[in-house]
């Protein structure tokens, strides 16, 4: 959804849901720009904020997140990838909604979705290690709603960014601080995000007092509004926790009370780690010792402090510095949480630096030639990118349950632990202080325990990552256009990818050679743009277990496990269940048969009633001898009593339309009445019997950038409600008339 539109005259056209109401093209105006504009864009930022009311702004519904934050299950150490890690240690990020991977760099962070995507983008997948997510890169106060949807679906908090705000935001010179606080909380409540990252890097002591007072007023207002999730994270650019605990005096000079409302957490500037910028800016000085609760004059929870790691020059810096805060793979030391920011930008720089290095090499080995082809072939961009991405989160082995310790060669690059290094972000690759020279070793999974939201029924995933080259529904291709929409991403596997021998012990320090490969496949899917694929040469010696999901599900007599799958010839597939009362054992349920097309498989779990399901695996053993193995999983579901189909949508209407000058395409702004029982809505265009997918949204407004005309005089639009499990509800319909 393009977000660059300026506002024009607003025209509302209404139709009744499910009625064949005709919208004549004569009512559309080619001169109008109807693409919804991103909130608070255009003109002076302060004036826009002061005048903005989302409840009355016509574009606001198109950027509203309706996905409520999912509850996460209680930790259970026995099924953690690293049982010794402390689950209370928090993980945070500052990240972009979309980062372009090929072609010219585009700022797509104010784009909710794109059908007919013009660039390949990164969509984040590793939510299981993130508790606080800061919407970074150009969105400002209101996070990208697709980012909010994904974060909430995975149980984390999403924060907008107050980046070095205009002084009028906090000094009371134009609006009283109380009024500013009310407006800020109203934005969070309407757009469905959880608070703010207050990035305040340069200020006077007076400014510090006023900002802390504004934060307190925001907390009071959020409590009045019943926003129990409201969270403020403070970052001051000077590495000093005293800015929050105990905090500066009030504006009037009176001491800040011990119980005064204040920020919930803070991010310590990267200067603590001896990181330095070559161009000045905001890094605090390196500290020999970080402040402790006793130093701050009052007690506070160290887990409210996130140690910032700026990683956009090189994400390998994590492996060097994070162990000074948290002992990798163990509970020996945990001084606070980790907050990684711009890691995806660092990965992109690392990838591009490797391409430049290979291109500059006159004589490449066969492996280097293969690496260069892998990195530069547009058809392999996705695979090569996520290969690097997964190693940042899961560690250099790509297996989050491995220890991923640095090798002797890698440790030599890091240098002896007693040597202090200052790494910078602008040095050219190869210089001693450049982060790009640091290898990825430990992943975030070696410091932060995995989280899960799978604690209630039903749970269903189609392994839809939130982007694709085409779109499928019930195994049928309904769109051939590339697309991205982070807001419709499924809850993806907890571990990417925790593979181990199906028979025999798992070695955390050494790779088990020859295990089957696990990944997402974008050539075929059941619902969305991808399916889970398991492939490779299969023999009795490399039978593989894939630990997929962490759960906490009490099993009832009516509970059912289901798969939609295809392939699997030459192997014996089983689903493994791990229960809390016997976490060292896995109960296996055989999935018999194989097929060339998609098929459904179900198994009742009544035999396990009364037990609590703690983890779920796949197991593949050889059937007879050696054979190539190829399996696709399009759906995995854990369900109880069948749920009724969602109700037919009400109020489906074309709010506004704009036809192209040549009459061969039209833009549409669509609205309907939101139903919280609906997981998402699918939109289709039908001419005759041919349906074309226009998009999916978990909301009540959708902008169609270009609906193409064919030979038909009319195009029927269908809005299909989906609850996530079971059959879709009855569609609401309307018809667009192309008559000129």
C-alpha positions in Angstrom: 0.0 0.0 0.0 1.7 3.2 -1.1 1.8 5.8 1.6 2.9 8.9 -0.3 -0.5 10.2 -1.2 -1.5 13.8 -0.4 -5.0 14.4 0.7 -7.8 15.3 -1.8 -11.5 15.7 -1.6 -12.9 12.7 0.3 -15.8 10.9 -1.5 -17.7 8.1 0.1 -19.5 5.6 -2.0 -21.6 3.0 -0.1 -22.9 -0.4 -1.0 -24.6 -3.1 0.9 -22.8 -6.2 1.9 -23.4 -9.2 -0.5 -25.6 -7.0 -2.7 -24.7 -6.6 -6.4 -24.3 -2.8 -6.2 -22.8 -1.3 -9.3 -20.2 1.4 -9.0 -20.1 3.3 -12.3 -16.7 4.5 -13.5 -18.2 7.9 -14.1 -18.1 8.5 -10.4 -14.3 8.0 -10.3 -11.9 10.8 -11.0 -8.6 10.3 -12.7 -7.2 13.5 -11.3 -7.7 12.5 -7.7 -5.0 10.7 -5.6 -6.7 8.3 -3.4 -3.8 6.2 -2.0 -4.0 6.4 1.8 -1.2 8.6 3.3 0.8 7.3 6.2 -0.1 8.9 9.6 1.5 12.2 10.4 3.3 12.7 7.1 3.7 15.9 5.3 4.4 19.4 6.5 5.8 20.4 9.8 6.0 17.4 12.1 4.8 19.3 15.2 1.9 21.0 13.4 0.9 17.6 11.9 0.9 16.0 15.3 -1.0 18.8 17.0 -3.8 18.7 14.4 -4.0 14.9 13.9 -7.0 12.9 15.2 -7.0 9.3 14.0 -10.7 8.9 14.9 -11.7 11.3 12.3 -8.9 11.1 9.7 -10.1 9.2 6.6 -6.8 7.4 6.0 -6.2 6.2 9.6 -8.2 2.9 9.2 -5.8 1.8 6.5 -2.9 1.8 9.0 -4.6 0.4 12.0 -3.3 -2.9 13.6 -6.2 -5.0 14.9 -4.1 -8.0 16.1 -4.1 -8.2 19.9 -0.9 -9.2 21.7 -0.9 -13.0 22.2 -0.1 -14.4 25.6 3.2 -16.3 25.9 3.4 -19.6 27.7 5.4 -20.0 30.9 9.0 -21.1 30.5 9.8 -24.8 30.7 13.6 -25.3 30.9 13.5 -28.9 29.9 12.4 -28.2 26.3 14.6 -25.1 25.8 17.3 -25.3 23.2 19.7 -24.4 26.0 18.1 -25.5 29.3 20.6 -23.5 31.5 19.8 -20.1 30.0 17.6 -17.9 32.3 14.2 -17.3 30.6 13.7 -13.9 32.4 16.6 -12.3 30.5 14.9 -10.1 27.9 15.7 -9.6 24.2 14.9 -6.4 22.3 15.4 -5.0 18.8 15.3 -1.9 16.8 14.3 -2.9 13.3 12.8 -1.9 10.0 9.6 -3.3 8.7 11.0 -3.9 5.3 14.5 -3.8 4.0 15.2 -4.1 0.2 17.6 -6.9 -0.7 18.0 -6.4 -4.4 17.8 -3.5 -6.9 17.9 0.1 -5.7 17.4 0.8 -2.0 13.9 1.9 -1.3 12.3 3.1 1.9 9.3 0.8 2.2 8.8 1.2 6.0 5.6 3.2 5.5 4.3 0.5 3.1 1.9 -1.9 4.8 1.9 -4.4 1.9 2.6 -4.6 -1.8 0.9 -6.9 -4.3 3.0 -7.0 -7.5 6.1 -6.2 -5.4 8.7 -4.3 -7.2 11.6 -5.2 -4.9 12.5 -8.3 -2.9 12.4 -7.4 0.8 13.5 -8.8 4.1 10.7 -9.7 6.5 11.7 -10.6 10.0 11.1 -14.2 11.1 12.9 -14.5 14.5 10.2 -13.1 16.9 10.8 -15.9 19.4 13.8 -14.0 20.8 12.3 -10.6 21.0 10.3 -9.1 23.9 10.4 -5.4 23.0 10.5 -4.4 19.3 11.2 -0.8 18.4 9.9 0.3 15.0 13.0 1.9 13.6 13.7 3.6 10.2 11.4 6.4 9.2 8.0 5.4 10.6 8.2 7.7 13.6 5.5 7.7 16.2 3.2 5.2 14.5 4.8 1.8 13.7 4.1 0.1 10.5 0.9 -1.8 11.2 2.1 -4.9 9.4 5.0 -4.9 11.8 2.6 -4.5 14.8 0.5 -7.4 13.5 3.5 -9.8 13.4 4.9 -8.7 16.7 1.6 -9.1 18.5 0.9 -12.4 16.9 4.1 -13.6 18.5 3.5 -12.1 21.9 6.0 -9.3 22.0 5.5 -5.5 22.5 5.8 -3.0 19.6 6.9 0.6 20.2 6.7 3.7 18.1 9.8 6.0 18.1 10.0 9.5 19.5 13.3 10.3 17.8 14.9 13.4 19.3 11.5 15.1 19.4 10.7 18.7 18.8 11.0 20.6 22.0 7.4 21.6 21.7 6.6 18.0 22.3 7.8 18.2 25.9 8.4 21.8 27.0 4.7 22.9 27.2 5.4 26.0 25.2 2.6 25.3 22.6 0.5 22.5 24.1 0.5 21.6 27.8 2.4 18.4 28.6 -0.8 16.8 29.8 -2.4 17.4 26.4 0.7 16.0 24.6 0.5 12.9 26.8 -3.1 12.3 26.0 -2.5 12.6 22.2 0.4 10.2 22.3 -1.5 7.6 24.3 -4.5 8.0 21.9 -2.3 7.3 18.9 -1.1 4.1 20.6 -4.6 3.0 21.5 -6.1 3.7 18.0 -3.3 2.2 15.9 -2.8 -0.8 18.2 0.8 -0.4 19.4 2.2 -0.6 22.9 4.0 2.6 23.7 7.2 4.5 22.7 10.9 4.3 22.5 12.0 7.8 23.7 15.2 8.5 21.9 16.6 11.6 23.5 20.2 12.1 22.6 21.0 15.8 23.2 19.4 17.9 25.9 19.9 20.3 28.7 19.2 19.4 32.4 16.0 21.3 32.1 15.0 19.3 29.0 15.8 16.1 30.9 13.4 17.1 33.7 10.6 17.9 31.3 11.0 14.7 29.3 10.8 12.6 32.4 7.7 14.5 33.5 6.1 13.8 30.1 6.9 10.1 30.4 5.2 10.1 33.8 2.1 11.8 32.4 2.0 9.3 29.5 2.0 6.4 32.0 -0.8 8.0 34.1 -2.9 8.5 31.0 -2.3 5.0 29.7 -3.5 3.6 33.0 -6.6 5.8 32.8 -7.2 4.3 29.3 -6.8 0.8 30.5 -3.7 0.1 28.4 -2.1 -2.6 30.6 0.6 -3.3 28.0 1.7 0.3 27.7 5.5 0.4 27.8 8.1 3.2 27.5 11.7 2.5 26.8 14.1 5.3 27.4 17.4 5.9 25.5 19.5 9.0 26.3 22.7 8.4 24.3 24.9 8.8 27.3 25.0 5.3 28.8 23.8 6.5 32.2 21.0 4.6 33.9 20.7 7.4 36.4 18.5 9.2 33.8 15.8 6.7 34.7 16.7 5.3 38.1 16.2 7.3 40.3 15.7 10.0 37.5 16.2 13.7 37.4 14.0 16.0 39.6 10.7 17.3 38.4 10.4 20.5 36.3 9.7 22.4 39.5 12.9 21.1 41.1 11.3 18.8 43.6 12.9 15.3 43.9 11.4 12.5 41.8 9.6 10.2 44.2 10.7 6.5 44.3 7.2 5.4 43.2 6.8 8.1 40.5 5.7 6.8 37.1 8.7 6.5 34.8 10.0 4.5 31.9 9.5 0.7 32.1 13.0 0.0 30.7 16.0 1.6 29.1 18.5 0.8 26.5 22.1 1.5 27.4 24.0 3.2 24.6 26.5 1.1 22.7 29.4 3.0 24.2 29.3 0.6 27.2 30.9 -2.0 24.9 33.8 0.2 23.7 32.0 0.7 20.4 32.8 4.1 18.9 31.6 6.1 16.0 34.1 7.7 13.7 31.9 10.7 13.1 30.9 11.7 16.6 27.1 11.5 17.2 25.9 9.9 20.3 28.1 7.1 21.6 28.8 7.3 25.3 32.3 6.7 26.6 33.3 3.1 27.3 32.7 2.2 30.9 35.0 0.0 32.9 32.0 -0.9 35.2 28.3 -0.5 34.5 26.2 1.1 37.2 24.7 -1.3 39.7 21.4 -0.8 41.6 23.4 0.3 44.7 25.0 3.0 42.6 21.6 4.5 41.6 20.3 5.1 45.1 17.4 2.7 44.8 16.7 -0.8 43.8 15.6 -1.8 40.3 15.3 -4.9 38.3 18.5 -5.4 36.1 16.2 -7.1 33.6 14.7 -3.6 32.9 18.1 -2.7 31.4 18.9 -3.7 27.8 22.5 -3.5 26.7 22.5 -1.9 23.2 24.5 -3.5 20.4 24.6 -1.5 17.2 25.2 -4.0 14.5 24.6 -2.3 11.2 28.3 -2.3 10.3 28.7 -6.0 11.2 26.5 -8.4 13.1 29.5 -10.5 14.0 30.1 -8.0 16.8 27.4 -9.8 18.8 29.6 -12.8 19.3 32.5 -10.7 20.6 30.6 -8.5 23.0 27.3 -10.2 24.1 29.2 -12.7 26.4 30.3 -9.8 28.6 26.6 -9.4 29.5 25.3 -12.9 29.4 27.2 -16.2 29.6 26.4 -18.0 26.3 24.5 -21.2 26.7 24.5 -21.1 30.5 23.0 -19.3 33.5 26.3 -18.3 35.0 26.0 -14.6 34.3 23.1 -12.4 33.2 23.6 -8.7 33.9 20.6 -7.6 31.9 19.0 -8.0 28.5 20.3 -7.5 25.0 19.0 -5.0 22.5 20.3 -5.5 18.9 19.6 -2.8 16.4 20.0 -2.5 12.7 21.1 -6.1 12.6 19.4 -6.7 9.3 21.2 -3.7 7.8 24.4 -5.1 9.1 23.7 -8.4 7.5 23.0 -6.6 4.2 26.3 -4.8 4.5 28.1 -8.0 5.3 26.5 -9.7 2.3 27.3 -6.9 -0.1 30.9 -6.7 1.2 31.3 -10.4 0.5 30.1 -9.8 -3.1 32.5 -6.9 -3.6 35.3 -9.0 -2.2 34.7 -11.9 -4.5 34.2 -9.7 -7.5 37.6 -8.0 -6.8 39.4 -11.4 -6.6 41.2 -12.3 -9.8 41.4 -16.0 -9.2 38.5 -17.6 -7.5 38.4 -21.1 -6.1 35.5 -23.4 -7.1 33.9 -22.7 -3.7 34.3 -19.0 -4.1 32.7 -19.1 -7.6 29.8 -21.0 -6.2 29.5 -18.5 -3.3 29.5 -15.6 -5.8 26.8 -17.2 -7.9 24.7 -17.9 -4.8 25.0 -14.3 -3.7 24.4 -12.6 -7.0 21.8 -14.8 -8.8 18.4 -13.0 -8.3 16.7 -16.3 -8.1 18.8 -17.2 -5.1 18.6 -13.9 -3.3 16.1 -15.1 -0.8 17.9 -18.3 0.1 21.3 -16.7 0.4 19.9 -13.9 2.5 18.1 -16.0 5.0 21.0 -18.4 5.2 22.9 -15.4 6.7 19.9 -14.1 8.7 19.3 -17.5 10.4 23.0 -17.8 11.4 22.8 -14.4 13.1 19.8 -15.6 15.2 20.5 -19.3 15.5 24.3 -19.2 15.5 27.0 -20.1 13.0 25.8 -23.7 12.7 22.3 -22.6 11.8 21.1 -24.8 14.7 19.9 -22.8 17.7 20.4 -25.8 20.0 24.1 -26.0 19.2 26.7 -24.2 21.4 28.1 -22.3 18.3 31.3 -21.5 20.2 34.0 -19.7 18.3 36.7 -21.9 16.6 40.3 -21.2 17.4 40.6 -19.3 14.2 37.6 -17.2 15.0 38.8 -16.6 18.5 42.1 -15.3 17.1 40.1 -12.7 15.0 38.2 -11.7 18.1 41.5 -11.4 20.0 42.3 -12.2 23.6 39.6 -11.2 26.0 41.8 -8.9 28.0 42.4 -6.7 25.0 40.0 -3.8 24.6 39.0 -2.9 21.0 37.0 0.0 19.6 35.1 -0.9 16.6 33.6 1.7 14.2 30.9 1.7 11.6 32.5 3.7 8.8 35.9 2.0 8.3 36.4 0.2 5.0 36.4 -3.6 5.1 39.7 -5.0 6.1 40.8 -2.3 8.6 41.5 -3.5 12.1 38.6 -1.7 13.8 35.9 -2.6 11.2 33.1 -4.8 12.4 32.8 -6.5 9.0 35.9 -8.5 9.7 34.3 -10.2 12.8 32.7 -13.6 12.1 29.3 -14.7 13.1 29.7 -17.3 15.8 27.2 -17.2 18.7 23.7 -16.4 17.7 21.0 -14.6 19.7 19.6 -18.0 20.6 22.8 -18.7 22.6 21.9 -15.8 25.0 18.1 -15.4 24.9 15.7 -18.3 25.5 13.0 -19.0 22.9 9.4 -17.8 23.6 6.2 -19.4 22.5 2.5 -18.3 22.2 1.1 -21.8 21.7 -0.8 -22.3 24.9 -4.5 -22.5 23.8 -6.5 -24.1 21.1 -6.8 -23.9 18.2 -3.3 -23.5 16.9 -2.8 -23.6 13.1 0.1 -22.6 10.9 0.5 -22.8 7.1 4.2 -21.7 7.3 3.4 -18.5 5.5 6.4 -16.2 6.0 4.7 -13.0 4.9 6.1 -12.8 1.4 6.2 -14.9 -1.7 6.4 -15.1 -5.5 2.8 -16.2 -5.9 -0.1 -16.8 -3.6 -1.9 -20.1 -2.9 -5.2 -20.9 -1.3 -6.0 -24.6 -0.4 -3.2 -25.6 -2.7 -4.5 -23.6 -5.7 -2.5 -20.8 -7.2 -4.7 -17.7 -7.0 -2.1 -15.0 -7.8 1.1 -15.1 -9.9 2.3 -11.7 -8.6 5.2 -11.4 -6.1 4.0 -9.8 -2.8 5.0 -9.0 0.7 2.8 -8.4 3.8 4.4 -9.0 7.2 1.0 -8.6 8.8 -0.3 -11.9 7.6 2.8 -14.0 8.6 1.9 -17.1 10.5 3.5 -18.1 13.8 6.6 -19.8 12.4 8.6 -22.6 14.0 10.1 -21.9 17.4 13.5 -23.3 16.3 15.1 -22.5 12.9 16.4 -25.2 12.4 16.9 -27.5 15.4 17.7 -30.8 13.6 19.3 -33.8 15.3 19.7 -37.6 14.7 16.4 -39.4 15.0 18.4 -42.3 16.6 21.2 -41.5 19.0 22.4 -38.6 21.1 22.5 -35.0 20.1 25.9 -33.3 20.3 25.7 -29.6 21.0 29.4 -29.0 20.0 29.7 -31.0 16.8 27.6 -31.2 13.6 25.8 -34.4 12.7 26.7 -34.8 9.1 24.2 -35.6 6.4 20.9 -34.8 8.2 18.0 -33.8 6.0 17.7 -30.1 5.2 14.7 -28.0 6.4 13.6 -24.8 4.9 10.7 -22.9 3.4 9.7 -23.6 -0.2 8.2 -20.8 -2.3 7.3 -22.9 -5.3 4.3 -24.6 -3.7 2.1 -23.9 -0.7 -1.2 -24.8 0.8 -2.2 -21.3 2.0 0.0 -18.2 1.5 3.3 -18.0 -0.2 5.4 -20.9 1.3 5.3 -24.4 2.7 7.7 -26.2 5.0 10.0 -28.5 3.1 12.3 -31.4 4.2 14.6 -32.8 1.6 17.8 -34.6 0.9 19.3 -38.1 0.4 17.7 -40.3 3.0 19.3 -43.5 4.5 19.0 -45.3 7.8 22.1 -43.6 8.9 20.8 -40.0 8.6 17.3 -40.4 9.9 16.4 -36.9 11.2 14.3 -35.3 13.9 13.2 -31.7 13.5 12.1 -30.0 16.7 9.5 -27.5 15.5 7.4 -25.9 18.1 7.5 -25.2 21.8 4.0 -25.5 23.4 2.2 -25.6 26.7 -1.1 -27.3 25.7 -3.2 -29.3 28.1 -4.4 -32.3 26.0 -8.2 -32.9 26.1 -10.2 -35.9 24.9 -11.4 -34.0 21.8 -8.0 -32.7 20.8 -6.8 -33.5 17.2 -3.5 -33.2 15.5 -3.6 -32.5 11.7 -1.3 -32.0 8.8 -1.8 -31.0 5.1 1.2 -32.5 3.3 2.5 -33.9 0.0 5.4 -36.0 -1.1 7.3 -38.1 1.4 8.0 -41.1 -0.8 10.8 -43.3 0.4 10.6 -42.2 4.0 8.6 -42.9 7.1 7.2 -39.7 8.6 6.1 -39.4 12.3 5.0 -36.6 14.5 6.8 -36.4 17.8 5.1 -35.3 21.0 7.0 -34.3 24.1 5.1 -33.9 27.4 5.9 -32.0 30.5 5.7 -35.0 32.7 8.4 -36.9 30.7 10.4 -34.2 28.8 13.3 -36.6 27.9 11.0 -38.9 26.0 9.2 -38.4 22.6 6.0 -40.2 21.8 5.8 -40.8 18.0 2.7 -41.0 15.9 3.1 -42.5 12.4 1.9 -40.6 9.4 1.3 -43.3 6.8 1.4 -43.0 3.1 2.7 -40.5 0.6 1.2 -38.7 -2.3 2.0 -36.5 -5.3 -0.7 -34.0 -4.4 -1.8 -32.3 -1.2 -3.6 -34.6 1.3 -5.0 -34.2 4.8 -4.0 -36.4 7.7 -5.5 -36.3 11.2 -4.9 -38.2 14.4 -6.9 -38.0 17.7 -4.9 -37.3 20.8 -7.4 -38.7 23.3 -4.9 -41.3 24.4 -2.8 -38.4 25.9 -5.7 -36.6 27.6 -4.7 -35.1 31.0 -1.0 -34.5 30.0 0.5 -31.2 28.8 2.1 -31.1 25.4 5.5 -29.2 25.7 7.0 -29.6 22.3 6.3 -30.9 18.8 8.7 -32.5 16.3 8.8 -34.2 12.9 10.7 -37.4 12.5 11.8 -39.0 9.2 13.3 -42.4 8.9 14.3 -44.4 5.8 11.7 -46.7 4.4 13.8 -49.1 2.4 17.5 -48.5 1.6 18.6 -45.1 0.3 16.4 -42.7 -1.7 16.0 -39.0 -2.4 13.4 -37.5 0.0 11.1 -34.6 -0.6 8.3 -33.6 1.8 6.1 -30.5 1.9 4.0 -29.6 4.9 1.4 -27.0 4.0 -0.5 -26.9 7.4 0.0 -28.1 10.9 -3.0 -27.8 13.3 -3.8 -28.6 16.8 -7.6 -28.3 17.4 -10.4 -29.1 19.8 -14.1 -28.9 19.2 -14.9 -27.7 15.6 -15.4 -23.9 15.5 -18.3 -22.4 13.6 -17.5 -20.6 10.4 -17.1 -16.8 10.8 -20.1 -14.6 10.1 -20.5 -13.0 6.7 -18.8 -9.6 6.7 -21.1 -6.6 7.1 -20.8 -3.1 5.5 -18.6 -4.1 2.6 -18.3 -1.0 0.4 -16.1 0.9 -2.0 -15.3 4.0 -0.1 -13.6 5.6 -3.1 -12.3 4.7 -6.5 -10.0 6.2 -9.1 -10.0 4.8 -12.7 -6.9 5.2 -14.9 -7.1 7.5 -17.8 -7.1 4.6 -20.3 -9.9 2.9 -18.4 -8.0 -0.4 -18.0 -7.3 -0.3 -14.3 -8.8 1.1 -11.2 -7.7 1.9 -7.6 -10.1 1.1 -4.8 -10.4 2.0 -1.2 -12.5 -0.7 0.5 -14.1 -0.8 4.0 -16.2 -3.2 6.0 -17.2 -3.7 9.6 -14.4 -5.4 11.6 -15.2 -8.7 13.4 -12.7 -9.7 16.1 -13.6 -13.4 15.6 -12.1 -13.2 12.1 -8.4 -14.0 11.9 -8.0 -12.4 8.5 -10.0 -11.5 5.4 -9.1 -12.5 1.8 -10.1 -10.3 -1.1 -10.7 -11.7 -4.6 -11.7 -10.3 -8.0 -13.9 -12.5 -10.1 -14.6 -12.2 -13.8 -16.6 -15.2 -14.9 -15.3 -18.2 -13.0 -11.7 -17.0 -12.6 -10.8 -15.7 -9.1 -7.7 -13.5 -8.6 -6.4 -12.9 -5.1 -6.1 -9.1 -4.4 -4.8 -9.4 -0.9 -5.2 -10.5 2.8 -5.6 -8.3 5.8 -6.3 -8.6 9.5 -8.4 -5.4 9.6 -11.3 -3.6 8.2 -9.9 -1.4 5.4 -7.9 -2.3 2.2 -6.4 -0.3 -0.6 -6.2 -2.0 -4.0 -3.5 -0.2 -5.9 -4.4 -1.6 -9.3 -7.3 -3.8 -10.3 -6.8 -4.7 -14.0 -9.7 -4.8 -16.4 -10.2 -7.7 -18.7 -12.9 -8.1 -21.4 -15.7 -8.3 -18.9 -18.0 -5.3 -18.3 -18.1 -5.9 -14.6 -15.8 -7.3 -12.0 -17.2 -8.9 -8.8 -15.3 -8.4 -5.6 -15.5 -11.0 -2.8 -14.5 -10.5 0.8 -14.0 -13.9 2.5 -13.7 -14.1 6.3 -11.3 -16.7 7.7 -11.1 -17.9 11.3 -7.8 -19.7 10.7 -9.2 -23.2 11.3 -12.0 -24.9 9.4 -13.9 -23.6 6.5 -14.2 -19.9 5.6 -17.3 -18.0 6.2 -19.8 -16.8 3.6 -18.3 -14.0 1.4 -19.6 -10.5 1.1 -19.7 -9.3 -2.5 -20.0 -6.2 -4.6 -19.5 -5.4 -8.2 -17.5 -2.7 -10.0 -18.9 -1.6 -13.3 -16.4 -0.7 -15.9 -18.9 1.0 -18.2 -17.6 4.4 -19.4 
